[in-house]
Amino acid sequence: MILNCVKKIWLYPEVVDFRKQLNGLIVLIVEALDKDPGSGELFIFRNRARNKLKICLLYTSDAA
């Protein structure tokens, strides 16, 4: 199950324009939440109507 590998789950506190793609969500994670998007943490965003969610989970491999 994917949640076994998730360190923390973050809910973005404000509504998000759902036209944003992955790069736009990464900007919010870095600038507004001051978090590393490749940390293995789960980031959840909601739309204005609060009836849809976007979930962002990125991994970076430290294996060399």
VENFENQUI-V259121 format. One line per field, one symbol per residue. ss: DSSP state (2 for helix, 1 for strand, 0 for the rest). burial: I if it has 24 or more other C-alpha atoms within 12 Angstrom, else O. Layout:
# VENFENQUI-V259121
ss = ???
burial = ???
This chain:
# VENFENQUI-V259121
ss = 0222200011111110000002222222222000000011111111000000111111100000
burial = OOOOOOOOOIOIOOOIOOOOOOOOIIOIIOOOOOOIIOIIIIIIIIOOOOOOOIIIIIOOOOOO
